[in-house]
């Protein structure tokens, strides 16, 4: 079969509490993606809706989203926690590569404000084993705190190192009109004992180290090579899709200094795309916590184990650095509407490769990478895109 391309991307504004219904939120991103790709709902012959169940009240959303968006083809549902819409793009790629479909809309959507913050944290804990771990009160900040502690013990990571990740995020967040947080933060604010940003969450993680829950949607229109060339003058091609899993129980992990699912997904994506880390011009990585971005640098080969902190110290991942990462503000600025996150990351890279990123445009990128993790590295997804 021929290549598989992306011709349209869309995203709603991410917010702490979106007005309107679940299906209206999904339609915002779908409408923009169709306009972007110059394609009508009637030309799309399948859809994949991506979300994490129970964070919003709508059950079995795939048919509802398809109906509201005017789609008539088969409607599928994808769920891999925080990496759901990256998984959806992988599924769309497979559906098109197999010849079953020519155009697939991948709609990621989450309306997390429909339940309380406490309830959503409890649900996140239930993303792990409900028999052996979540009954003991495990939550995402506590899990990632274990990785931060391990890096501190083995590699000398400091709170200031992690704060520098948030400084970078807040450098670019104000330039993103779809982000929840659009305020610049300096290192003093993120490290001062008197600042609200240094209030403890799960030692050593503090408020400034954590992203926020959000409502939002994203959409990626994935099509066959023939359709891409007939509809778009500038399609972006899917070069590699890597996916892997790791043990659900963290007690089964060998260490807390890396996420093997992300490492293995990256290796698979690099191999499939026929590229190396040196070929990556721009990247979006899963920064639900500051430590998560540093883990991503190391998992993807941008830095050696323990050296992610040196990359942020030297500003190698800033817009004009060696490998720009999360120059749309990342999850730390955008917020994290779980089902929509991967699609939002892909939208950013597609716009970068087209040269449409405005103030955050990287100079002449040819190949971009998206790293999207579900849970505490339970699921790893890496997608490599090219002009």
C-alpha positions as CSV (number, residue, x, y, z in Angstrom):
1,X,0.0,0.0,0.0
2,X,1.0,3.6,-0.4
3,X,2.0,6.2,2.2
4,X,-0.4,7.4,4.8
5,X,-0.7,11.2,5.4
6,X,-2.3,13.8,7.6
7,X,-4.1,16.6,5.8
8,X,-6.1,18.3,8.5
9,X,-5.6,19.0,12.2
10,X,-7.8,20.8,14.7
11,X,-7.9,21.7,18.4
12,X,-10.4,23.4,20.7
13,X,-9.2,25.9,23.3
14,X,-8.1,23.9,26.4
15,X,-9.8,25.2,29.5
16,X,-10.4,24.4,33.1
17,X,-14.2,24.3,32.4
18,X,-15.5,24.3,28.9
19,X,-19.0,25.5,28.1
20,X,-21.3,23.3,26.1
21,X,-21.7,19.6,25.9
22,X,-19.2,16.7,25.3
23,X,-20.3,16.3,21.7
24,X,-20.1,20.1,21.0
25,X,-16.6,20.1,22.4
26,X,-15.6,17.3,20.1
27,X,-17.1,19.1,17.1
28,X,-14.9,22.2,17.7
29,X,-11.8,20.3,16.8
30,X,-13.4,18.2,14.1
31,X,-14.7,21.3,12.3
32,X,-11.3,23.0,12.3
33,X,-9.6,19.8,11.1
34,X,-12.0,19.5,8.2
35,X,-11.6,23.1,7.2
36,X,-7.8,22.7,7.5
37,X,-7.8,19.6,5.3
38,X,-10.5,21.0,2.9
39,X,-12.4,17.8,3.4
40,X,-16.1,17.2,4.1
41,X,-17.6,14.8,6.6
42,X,-19.1,12.9,3.7
43,X,-15.6,12.1,2.3
44,X,-14.5,10.6,5.7
45,X,-15.4,6.9,5.8
46,X,-14.5,6.0,9.4
47,X,-13.7,7.6,12.7
48,X,-11.9,6.8,15.9
49,X,-13.0,8.6,19.1
50,X,-10.4,8.7,21.8
51,X,-10.9,9.4,25.5
52,X,-10.3,7.9,28.9
53,X,-13.6,6.5,30.4
54,X,-15.3,8.0,33.5
55,X,-13.5,11.3,33.5
56,X,-16.6,12.7,31.8
57,X,-20.1,11.4,32.0
58,X,-20.6,10.3,28.4
59,X,-20.4,6.5,28.0
60,X,-19.5,4.8,24.7
61,X,-18.9,8.2,22.9
62,X,-17.7,7.0,19.5
63,X,-21.2,6.7,17.8
64,X,-22.3,9.9,19.5
65,X,-19.3,11.9,18.2
66,X,-19.7,10.4,14.7
67,X,-23.4,11.3,14.6
68,X,-22.9,14.8,15.8
69,X,-20.0,15.4,13.3
70,X,-22.1,14.0,10.4
71,X,-20.0,11.0,9.9
72,X,-21.6,7.8,8.5
73,X,-18.8,5.2,8.4
74,X,-17.8,2.8,11.1
75,X,-17.0,4.4,14.5
76,X,-14.3,3.0,16.7
77,X,-13.1,3.8,20.2
78,X,-9.5,3.9,21.4
79,X,-8.4,4.1,25.1
80,X,-4.8,3.9,26.4
81,X,-5.2,6.4,29.2
82,X,-3.3,9.7,28.5
83,X,-2.0,8.4,25.1
84,X,-5.4,7.5,23.7
85,X,-5.4,9.8,20.7
86,X,-1.9,8.8,19.7
87,X,-3.2,5.2,19.8
88,X,-6.1,6.5,17.7
89,X,-3.8,7.8,15.0
90,X,-1.9,4.5,15.0
91,X,-5.3,2.7,14.5
92,X,-6.2,5.1,11.7
93,X,-2.8,4.5,10.0
94,X,-3.5,0.7,10.2
95,X,-7.1,1.0,8.8
96,X,-5.8,3.0,5.8
97,X,-2.6,1.0,5.3
98,X,-4.8,-2.2,5.2
99,X,-7.0,-0.7,2.4
100,X,-10.1,-0.9,4.5
101,X,-10.6,2.9,4.5
102,X,-9.3,6.0,2.7
103,X,-10.0,8.7,5.2
104,X,-10.3,8.4,9.0
105,X,-11.0,11.2,11.5
106,X,-9.3,10.7,14.9
107,X,-11.2,12.8,17.5
108,X,-9.7,13.0,21.0
109,X,-12.0,14.6,23.6
110,X,-12.2,14.9,27.4
111,X,-14.5,17.0,29.5
112,X,-12.9,16.5,32.9
113,X,-14.7,19.4,34.7
114,X,-17.8,17.2,34.9
115,X,-16.3,15.5,37.9
116,X,-14.4,16.9,40.9
117,X,-10.6,17.2,41.0
118,X,-10.6,14.7,43.9
119,X,-12.7,12.2,41.9
120,X,-10.5,12.6,38.8
121,X,-7.3,11.9,40.9
122,X,-8.9,8.8,42.3
123,X,-9.8,7.6,38.8
124,X,-6.2,8.2,37.7
125,X,-5.1,5.9,40.5
126,X,-7.4,3.3,39.1
127,X,-5.4,3.4,35.9
128,X,-3.1,1.0,37.8
129,X,-4.0,-2.4,39.3
130,X,-7.2,-2.1,41.3
131,X,-6.3,-5.1,43.4
132,X,-2.7,-4.5,44.4
133,X,-1.9,-0.8,44.0
134,X,-4.8,1.7,43.7
135,X,-6.5,0.6,47.0
136,X,-3.5,2.1,48.8
137,X,-4.1,5.6,47.5
138,X,-1.7,5.8,44.7
139,X,-2.1,8.8,42.4
140,X,-0.2,10.2,39.4
141,X,1.8,12.9,41.3
142,X,3.0,10.3,43.9
143,X,4.0,7.9,41.1
144,X,6.1,10.4,39.2
145,X,7.5,11.6,42.5
146,X,9.1,8.2,42.8
147,X,10.9,8.8,39.5
148,X,12.1,12.2,40.6
149,X,13.4,10.7,43.9
150,X,15.2,8.0,42.0
151,X,16.8,10.5,39.6
152,X,17.9,12.7,42.6
153,X,19.5,9.7,44.3
154,X,21.3,8.3,41.2
155,X,22.0,11.3,39.0
156,X,21.9,14.3,41.3
157,X,18.8,15.9,39.9
158,X,17.6,18.9,41.9
159,X,14.3,20.8,42.3
160,X,15.9,23.7,40.4
161,X,16.6,21.4,37.4
162,X,12.9,20.4,37.3
163,X,11.8,24.0,37.7
164,X,13.8,25.0,34.6
165,X,11.5,22.7,32.6
166,X,8.5,24.8,33.8
167,X,10.4,28.0,33.0
168,X,10.7,26.8,29.4
169,X,7.1,25.7,29.2
170,X,6.0,29.2,30.5
171,X,8.2,30.9,28.0
172,X,6.1,29.5,25.1
173,X,2.7,29.0,26.8
174,X,1.9,32.7,26.5
175,X,2.3,32.4,22.7
176,X,-0.3,29.6,22.5
177,X,-3.9,30.9,22.3
178,X,-5.2,27.4,23.0
179,X,-3.4,26.9,26.3
180,X,-4.9,27.0,29.8
181,X,-1.9,28.8,31.4
182,X,-0.5,31.8,29.5
183,X,1.7,33.4,32.1
184,X,5.5,33.6,32.1
185,X,7.2,32.2,35.2
186,X,10.8,32.8,36.2
187,X,13.1,30.5,38.2
188,X,12.8,32.6,41.3
189,X,9.0,32.2,41.4
190,X,9.3,28.5,40.9
191,X,11.9,28.0,43.6
192,X,11.1,30.7,46.3
193,X,9.8,29.2,49.6
194,X,7.2,31.9,49.7
195,X,5.7,31.2,46.3
196,X,2.5,29.2,45.8
197,X,4.3,27.4,43.0
198,X,6.6,25.7,45.6
199,X,3.7,24.3,47.7
200,X,4.3,20.6,48.2
201,X,2.3,18.0,46.2
202,X,4.2,14.8,46.5
203,X,7.8,15.2,47.5
204,X,9.9,16.3,45.7
205,X,7.2,17.5,43.2
206,X,5.6,20.8,43.9
207,X,2.7,22.8,42.4
208,X,5.0,24.2,39.6
209,X,6.0,20.7,38.6
210,X,2.5,19.5,37.8
211,X,0.2,20.0,34.8
212,X,-3.5,20.7,35.3
213,X,-6.6,18.8,34.3
214,X,-8.5,20.4,31.4
215,X,-11.4,20.2,29.0
216,X,-10.5,20.0,25.4
217,X,-10.6,18.3,22.0
218,X,-8.3,17.5,19.1
219,X,-8.8,16.1,15.7
220,X,-6.4,14.6,13.1
221,X,-7.6,13.7,9.6
222,X,-5.6,10.7,8.3
223,X,-5.9,9.7,4.7
224,X,-4.4,7.5,2.0
225,X,-1.6,8.7,-0.3
226,X,-3.9,9.1,-3.2
227,X,-6.5,11.1,-1.3
228,X,-3.8,13.2,0.4
229,X,-2.3,14.2,-3.0
230,X,-5.8,15.0,-4.4
231,X,-6.9,17.2,-1.5
232,X,-3.7,18.8,-0.1
233,X,-0.7,20.6,-1.5
234,X,1.3,20.0,1.6
235,X,0.4,16.7,3.3
236,X,2.4,15.5,6.3
237,X,3.4,11.9,6.1
238,X,3.3,9.4,8.9
239,X,6.8,7.8,8.8
240,X,6.8,5.7,11.9
241,X,4.4,4.6,14.7
242,X,5.9,2.9,17.7
243,X,4.0,1.5,20.6
244,X,4.9,-0.5,23.7
245,X,3.6,-1.4,27.2
246,X,5.1,-1.9,30.6
247,X,3.9,-3.6,33.8
248,X,0.8,-2.0,35.3
249,X,2.1,-2.6,38.8
250,X,5.0,-0.4,39.5
251,X,6.2,-3.0,42.1
252,X,7.2,-5.1,39.0
253,X,9.4,-2.4,37.5
254,X,13.2,-2.9,37.5
255,X,13.9,0.7,38.4
256,X,12.4,4.2,38.6
257,X,14.9,6.1,36.5
258,X,13.3,5.3,33.1
259,X,10.1,4.4,31.3
260,X,10.9,1.3,29.2
261,X,7.6,1.6,27.2
262,X,8.7,5.0,25.9
263,X,12.2,3.7,25.1
264,X,10.8,0.7,23.2
265,X,8.1,2.7,21.4
266,X,10.8,5.2,20.3
267,X,13.1,2.4,19.0
268,X,10.2,0.9,17.0
269,X,9.2,4.3,15.5
270,X,12.8,5.2,14.6
271,X,13.2,1.8,12.9
272,X,9.9,2.0,11.0
273,X,10.7,5.6,9.8
274,X,14.2,4.7,8.9
275,X,15.6,7.6,10.9
276,X,17.8,8.2,13.9
277,X,17.5,10.6,16.8
278,X,19.9,13.0,14.9
279,X,17.3,13.4,12.2
280,X,14.6,14.8,14.5
281,X,14.2,18.6,14.1
282,X,11.4,19.3,16.5
283,X,9.5,17.2,19.2
284,X,6.5,17.2,21.4
285,X,6.9,15.1,24.5
286,X,4.6,14.1,27.3
287,X,5.3,16.5,30.2
288,X,2.5,15.8,32.6
289,X,5.2,16.6,35.3
290,X,8.5,18.3,34.9
291,X,10.3,15.0,35.6
292,X,8.3,13.4,32.8
293,X,9.9,15.7,30.2
294,X,13.4,14.9,31.5
295,X,12.6,11.2,31.3
296,X,11.4,11.7,27.7
297,X,14.7,13.3,26.7
298,X,16.5,10.2,27.9
299,X,14.0,7.7,26.6
300,X,14.2,9.1,23.1
301,X,18.0,9.3,22.9
302,X,18.1,13.1,23.0
303,X,20.3,12.7,26.2
304,X,22.1,9.9,27.9
305,X,20.6,8.4,31.1
306,X,20.8,11.0,33.8
307,X,21.8,13.8,31.4
308,X,18.4,15.2,30.6
309,X,18.9,17.8,33.3
310,X,22.0,19.1,31.4
311,X,19.8,19.6,28.3
312,X,17.5,21.9,30.1
313,X,20.3,23.7,31.9
314,X,21.9,24.5,28.5
315,X,18.6,25.4,26.9
316,X,19.1,22.8,24.2
317,X,15.4,22.2,24.0
318,X,14.4,25.8,23.6
319,X,13.2,27.2,20.2
320,X,16.7,28.0,19.0
321,X,18.3,25.0,20.7
322,X,19.7,21.8,19.4
323,X,16.3,20.0,19.5
324,X,13.3,22.2,20.2
325,X,10.9,20.4,22.5
326,X,7.4,21.5,23.6
327,X,7.6,24.9,22.2
328,X,3.8,25.2,22.3
329,X,4.1,25.2,26.1
330,X,3.6,21.5,26.5
331,X,1.0,20.0,28.9
332,X,2.4,22.1,31.7
333,X,1.0,25.2,29.9
334,X,-1.7,23.8,27.7
335,X,-3.3,21.6,30.3
336,X,-4.0,17.9,30.0
337,X,-7.5,16.8,28.6
338,X,-6.5,13.2,28.6
339,X,-8.1,11.9,25.5
340,X,-7.2,15.0,23.5
341,X,-3.6,15.3,24.4
342,X,-1.9,13.2,21.8
343,X,-3.9,14.8,19.0
344,X,-2.9,18.2,20.2
345,X,0.7,17.2,20.2
346,X,0.4,15.9,16.6
347,X,-1.3,19.1,15.6
348,X,1.7,21.1,16.8
349,X,4.2,19.0,14.9
350,X,2.0,19.1,11.7
351,X,1.9,22.9,11.8
352,X,5.7,23.0,12.4
353,X,6.4,20.8,9.4
354,X,4.1,23.0,7.3
355,X,5.8,26.1,8.5
356,X,2.6,27.4,10.0
357,X,3.6,27.7,13.7
358,X,4.0,31.4,13.8
359,X,6.0,32.8,16.7
360,X,7.1,29.3,17.8
361,X,8.2,28.2,14.3
362,X,11.3,26.1,14.2
363,X,13.6,26.9,11.2
364,X,13.0,24.5,8.2
365,X,12.0,21.3,10.1
366,X,11.8,18.1,8.0
367,X,11.0,15.5,10.6
368,X,9.1,15.8,13.8
369,X,8.4,13.5,16.7
370,X,5.5,13.0,19.2
371,X,6.0,11.1,22.4
372,X,2.8,10.4,24.3
373,X,2.7,8.2,27.5
374,X,-0.3,6.6,29.1
375,X,-0.3,6.4,32.9
376,X,3.1,6.0,34.5
377,X,4.6,4.6,31.3
378,X,2.1,1.7,31.2
379,X,1.5,2.7,27.5
380,X,4.2,4.3,25.3
381,X,3.5,5.8,21.9
382,X,5.9,7.5,19.6
383,X,4.8,8.9,16.2
384,X,7.3,10.3,13.7
385,X,6.1,12.6,11.0
386,X,7.8,14.1,7.9
387,X,7.2,16.5,5.1
